[in-house]
Amino acid sequence: MDAILFLQILMYILGSILLLVLIVLGIKMIITMNKLEKTVDNINTKLDSLNKVFSIVDIATDKLALVTDKIIDGISSFIGKLFSKKRKEDDIDE
C-alpha cells in the first residue's frame, strides 16, 4: 500500500513539474512570436518602400522602350522607303 501511495505522490509531483515546464515554454513561445511579428512587420515596411522604387524604375523603362521603338520604326520605314525608291527607279529604267 505504501508503494502505491508513493507512486501516486511521485506522479502528482512529476505532473506538476511537467505542467510548469509547459507553461514556461508556452510563455517563451509567445514572446518569440511577438518578436518575430515585429521583425516581419519591419521587413514588410522596407519592402513596400522598395516596391515604390521598383515601380518608378519600371515606368521609366517602359517609357524608354516606347521611345526606342518609335525611333527604330522611323529608321526602318526610312530605309524601306529608300529601297522602294531604288526598285521603282530600276523598274522605270528597264
PyMOL commands that place a pseudoatom at each C-alpha (Angstrom):
pseudoatom trace, name=CA, resn=MET, resi=1, chain=A, elem=C, hetatm=0, pos=[0.000, 0.000, 0.000]
pseudoatom trace, name=CA, resn=ASP, resi=2, chain=A, elem=C, hetatm=0, pos=[2.869, 2.322, 0.780]
pseudoatom trace, name=CA, resn=ALA, resi=3, chain=A, elem=C, hetatm=0, pos=[4.386, 1.751, -2.668]
pseudoatom trace, name=CA, resn=ILE, resi=4, chain=A, elem=C, hetatm=0, pos=[1.136, 2.672, -4.426]
pseudoatom trace, name=CA, resn=LEU, resi=5, chain=A, elem=C, hetatm=0, pos=[0.791, 5.844, -2.331]
pseudoatom trace, name=CA, resn=PHE, resi=6, chain=A, elem=C, hetatm=0, pos=[4.426, 6.750, -3.031]
pseudoatom trace, name=CA, resn=LEU, resi=7, chain=A, elem=C, hetatm=0, pos=[3.944, 6.232, -6.803]
pseudoatom trace, name=CA, resn=GLN, resi=8, chain=A, elem=C, hetatm=0, pos=[0.780, 8.372, -6.768]
pseudoatom trace, name=CA, resn=ILE, resi=9, chain=A, elem=C, hetatm=0, pos=[2.576, 11.205, -4.970]
pseudoatom trace, name=CA, resn=LEU, resi=10, chain=A, elem=C, hetatm=0, pos=[5.514, 10.875, -7.377]
pseudoatom trace, name=CA, resn=MET, resi=11, chain=A, elem=C, hetatm=0, pos=[3.145, 11.013, -10.382]
pseudoatom trace, name=CA, resn=TYR, resi=12, chain=A, elem=C, hetatm=0, pos=[1.446, 14.158, -8.999]
pseudoatom trace, name=CA, resn=ILE, resi=13, chain=A, elem=C, hetatm=0, pos=[4.800, 15.843, -8.432]
pseudoatom trace, name=CA, resn=LEU, resi=14, chain=A, elem=C, hetatm=0, pos=[6.070, 14.923, -11.927]
pseudoatom trace, name=CA, resn=GLY, resi=15, chain=A, elem=C, hetatm=0, pos=[2.767, 16.043, -13.463]
pseudoatom trace, name=CA, resn=SER, resi=16, chain=A, elem=C, hetatm=0, pos=[3.022, 19.383, -11.676]
pseudoatom trace, name=CA, resn=ILE, resi=17, chain=A, elem=C, hetatm=0, pos=[6.614, 19.858, -12.869]
pseudoatom trace, name=CA, resn=LEU, resi=18, chain=A, elem=C, hetatm=0, pos=[5.588, 18.984, -16.432]
pseudoatom trace, name=CA, resn=LEU, resi=19, chain=A, elem=C, hetatm=0, pos=[2.699, 21.470, -16.256]
pseudoatom trace, name=CA, resn=LEU, resi=20, chain=A, elem=C, hetatm=0, pos=[5.037, 24.241, -15.047]
pseudoatom trace, name=CA, resn=VAL, resi=21, chain=A, elem=C, hetatm=0, pos=[7.574, 23.466, -17.788]
pseudoatom trace, name=CA, resn=LEU, resi=22, chain=A, elem=C, hetatm=0, pos=[4.850, 23.583, -20.434]
pseudoatom trace, name=CA, resn=ILE, resi=23, chain=A, elem=C, hetatm=0, pos=[3.575, 26.922, -19.080]
pseudoatom trace, name=CA, resn=VAL, resi=24, chain=A, elem=C, hetatm=0, pos=[7.098, 28.404, -19.180]
pseudoatom trace, name=CA, resn=LEU, resi=25, chain=A, elem=C, hetatm=0, pos=[7.675, 27.088, -22.705]
pseudoatom trace, name=CA, resn=GLY, resi=26, chain=A, elem=C, hetatm=0, pos=[4.312, 28.500, -23.817]
pseudoatom trace, name=CA, resn=ILE, resi=27, chain=A, elem=C, hetatm=0, pos=[5.184, 31.941, -22.455]
pseudoatom trace, name=CA, resn=LYS, resi=28, chain=A, elem=C, hetatm=0, pos=[8.594, 31.864, -24.145]
pseudoatom trace, name=CA, resn=MET, resi=29, chain=A, elem=C, hetatm=0, pos=[6.955, 30.831, -27.406]
pseudoatom trace, name=CA, resn=ILE, resi=30, chain=A, elem=C, hetatm=0, pos=[4.505, 33.760, -27.182]
pseudoatom trace, name=CA, resn=ILE, resi=31, chain=A, elem=C, hetatm=0, pos=[7.391, 36.191, -26.575]
pseudoatom trace, name=CA, resn=THR, resi=32, chain=A, elem=C, hetatm=0, pos=[9.307, 34.736, -29.528]
pseudoatom trace, name=CA, resn=MET, resi=33, chain=A, elem=C, hetatm=0, pos=[6.246, 35.001, -31.779]
pseudoatom trace, name=CA, resn=ASN, resi=34, chain=A, elem=C, hetatm=0, pos=[5.810, 38.668, -30.821]
pseudoatom trace, name=CA, resn=LYS, resi=35, chain=A, elem=C, hetatm=0, pos=[9.457, 39.389, -31.702]
pseudoatom trace, name=CA, resn=LEU, resi=36, chain=A, elem=C, hetatm=0, pos=[9.039, 37.528, -34.982]
pseudoatom trace, name=CA, resn=GLU, resi=37, chain=A, elem=C, hetatm=0, pos=[5.886, 39.509, -35.782]
pseudoatom trace, name=CA, resn=LYS, resi=38, chain=A, elem=C, hetatm=0, pos=[7.720, 42.804, -35.206]
pseudoatom trace, name=CA, resn=THR, resi=39, chain=A, elem=C, hetatm=0, pos=[10.554, 41.658, -37.475]
pseudoatom trace, name=CA, resn=VAL, resi=40, chain=A, elem=C, hetatm=0, pos=[8.149, 40.613, -40.232]
pseudoatom trace, name=CA, resn=ASP, resi=41, chain=A, elem=C, hetatm=0, pos=[6.314, 43.952, -39.985]
pseudoatom trace, name=CA, resn=ASN, resi=42, chain=A, elem=C, hetatm=0, pos=[9.644, 45.786, -40.265]
pseudoatom trace, name=CA, resn=ILE, resi=43, chain=A, elem=C, hetatm=0, pos=[10.589, 43.758, -43.341]
pseudoatom trace, name=CA, resn=ASN, resi=44, chain=A, elem=C, hetatm=0, pos=[7.186, 44.451, -44.919]
pseudoatom trace, name=CA, resn=THR, resi=45, chain=A, elem=C, hetatm=0, pos=[7.571, 48.216, -44.493]
pseudoatom trace, name=CA, resn=LYS, resi=46, chain=A, elem=C, hetatm=0, pos=[11.033, 48.096, -46.076]
pseudoatom trace, name=CA, resn=LEU, resi=47, chain=A, elem=C, hetatm=0, pos=[9.717, 46.002, -48.968]
pseudoatom trace, name=CA, resn=ASP, resi=48, chain=A, elem=C, hetatm=0, pos=[6.873, 48.459, -49.530]
pseudoatom trace, name=CA, resn=SER, resi=49, chain=A, elem=C, hetatm=0, pos=[9.365, 51.300, -49.898]
pseudoatom trace, name=CA, resn=LEU, resi=50, chain=A, elem=C, hetatm=0, pos=[11.395, 49.196, -52.335]
pseudoatom trace, name=CA, resn=ASN, resi=51, chain=A, elem=C, hetatm=0, pos=[8.254, 48.400, -54.322]
pseudoatom trace, name=CA, resn=LYS, resi=52, chain=A, elem=C, hetatm=0, pos=[7.779, 52.135, -54.931]
pseudoatom trace, name=CA, resn=VAL, resi=53, chain=A, elem=C, hetatm=0, pos=[11.330, 52.407, -56.230]
pseudoatom trace, name=CA, resn=PHE, resi=54, chain=A, elem=C, hetatm=0, pos=[10.869, 49.386, -58.485]
pseudoatom trace, name=CA, resn=SER, resi=55, chain=A, elem=C, hetatm=0, pos=[7.592, 50.773, -59.851]
pseudoatom trace, name=CA, resn=ILE, resi=56, chain=A, elem=C, hetatm=0, pos=[9.355, 54.039, -60.738]
pseudoatom trace, name=CA, resn=VAL, resi=57, chain=A, elem=C, hetatm=0, pos=[12.119, 52.102, -62.499]
pseudoatom trace, name=CA, resn=ASP, resi=58, chain=A, elem=C, hetatm=0, pos=[9.503, 50.010, -64.307]
pseudoatom trace, name=CA, resn=ILE, resi=59, chain=A, elem=C, hetatm=0, pos=[7.668, 53.109, -65.556]
pseudoatom trace, name=CA, resn=ALA, resi=60, chain=A, elem=C, hetatm=0, pos=[10.945, 54.675, -66.713]
pseudoatom trace, name=CA, resn=THR, resi=61, chain=A, elem=C, hetatm=0, pos=[11.969, 51.560, -68.644]
pseudoatom trace, name=CA, resn=ASP, resi=62, chain=A, elem=C, hetatm=0, pos=[8.529, 51.347, -70.261]
pseudoatom trace, name=CA, resn=LYS, resi=63, chain=A, elem=C, hetatm=0, pos=[8.805, 54.954, -71.451]
pseudoatom trace, name=CA, resn=LEU, resi=64, chain=A, elem=C, hetatm=0, pos=[12.342, 54.379, -72.718]
pseudoatom trace, name=CA, resn=ALA, resi=65, chain=A, elem=C, hetatm=0, pos=[11.242, 51.249, -74.584]
pseudoatom trace, name=CA, resn=LEU, resi=66, chain=A, elem=C, hetatm=0, pos=[8.385, 53.201, -76.180]
pseudoatom trace, name=CA, resn=VAL, resi=67, chain=A, elem=C, hetatm=0, pos=[10.758, 55.948, -77.361]
pseudoatom trace, name=CA, resn=THR, resi=68, chain=A, elem=C, hetatm=0, pos=[13.301, 53.500, -78.748]
pseudoatom trace, name=CA, resn=ASP, resi=69, chain=A, elem=C, hetatm=0, pos=[10.558, 51.536, -80.527]
pseudoatom trace, name=CA, resn=LYS, resi=70, chain=A, elem=C, hetatm=0, pos=[9.354, 54.712, -82.242]
pseudoatom trace, name=CA, resn=ILE, resi=71, chain=A, elem=C, hetatm=0, pos=[12.901, 55.625, -83.266]
pseudoatom trace, name=CA, resn=ILE, resi=72, chain=A, elem=C, hetatm=0, pos=[13.511, 52.149, -84.676]
pseudoatom trace, name=CA, resn=ASP, resi=73, chain=A, elem=C, hetatm=0, pos=[10.187, 52.214, -86.540]
pseudoatom trace, name=CA, resn=GLY, resi=74, chain=A, elem=C, hetatm=0, pos=[11.096, 55.577, -88.057]
pseudoatom trace, name=CA, resn=ILE, resi=75, chain=A, elem=C, hetatm=0, pos=[14.520, 54.399, -89.150]
pseudoatom trace, name=CA, resn=SER, resi=76, chain=A, elem=C, hetatm=0, pos=[13.166, 51.150, -90.603]
pseudoatom trace, name=CA, resn=SER, resi=77, chain=A, elem=C, hetatm=0, pos=[10.429, 52.973, -92.529]
pseudoatom trace, name=CA, resn=PHE, resi=78, chain=A, elem=C, hetatm=0, pos=[13.049, 55.441, -93.871]
pseudoatom trace, name=CA, resn=ILE, resi=79, chain=A, elem=C, hetatm=0, pos=[15.275, 52.587, -95.024]
pseudoatom trace, name=CA, resn=GLY, resi=80, chain=A, elem=C, hetatm=0, pos=[12.259, 50.827, -96.525]
pseudoatom trace, name=CA, resn=LYS, resi=81, chain=A, elem=C, hetatm=0, pos=[11.343, 53.947, -98.494]
pseudoatom trace, name=CA, resn=LEU, resi=82, chain=A, elem=C, hetatm=0, pos=[14.905, 54.297, -99.792]
pseudoatom trace, name=CA, resn=PHE, resi=83, chain=A, elem=C, hetatm=0, pos=[14.948, 50.753, -101.103]
pseudoatom trace, name=CA, resn=SER, resi=84, chain=A, elem=C, hetatm=0, pos=[11.474, 51.034, -102.586]
pseudoatom trace, name=CA, resn=LYS, resi=85, chain=A, elem=C, hetatm=0, pos=[12.514, 54.190, -104.487]
pseudoatom trace, name=CA, resn=LYS, resi=86, chain=A, elem=C, hetatm=0, pos=[15.562, 52.380, -105.906]
pseudoatom trace, name=CA, resn=ARG, resi=87, chain=A, elem=C, hetatm=0, pos=[13.350, 49.497, -107.010]
pseudoatom trace, name=CA, resn=LYS, resi=88, chain=A, elem=C, hetatm=0, pos=[10.908, 51.881, -108.697]
pseudoatom trace, name=CA, resn=GLU, resi=89, chain=A, elem=C, hetatm=0, pos=[13.793, 53.609, -110.460]
pseudoatom trace, name=CA, resn=ASP, resi=90, chain=A, elem=C, hetatm=0, pos=[15.164, 50.230, -111.586]
pseudoatom trace, name=CA, resn=ASP, resi=91, chain=A, elem=C, hetatm=0, pos=[11.722, 49.235, -112.895]
pseudoatom trace, name=CA, resn=ILE, resi=92, chain=A, elem=C, hetatm=0, pos=[11.439, 52.514, -114.803]
pseudoatom trace, name=CA, resn=ASP, resi=93, chain=A, elem=C, hetatm=0, pos=[14.904, 52.088, -116.367]
pseudoatom trace, name=CA, resn=GLU, resi=94, chain=A, elem=C, hetatm=0, pos=[14.083, 48.632, -117.662]
for i in range(1, 94): cmd.bond("trace and resi %d" % i, "trace and resi %d" % (i + 1))
show_as sticks, trace
zoom trace
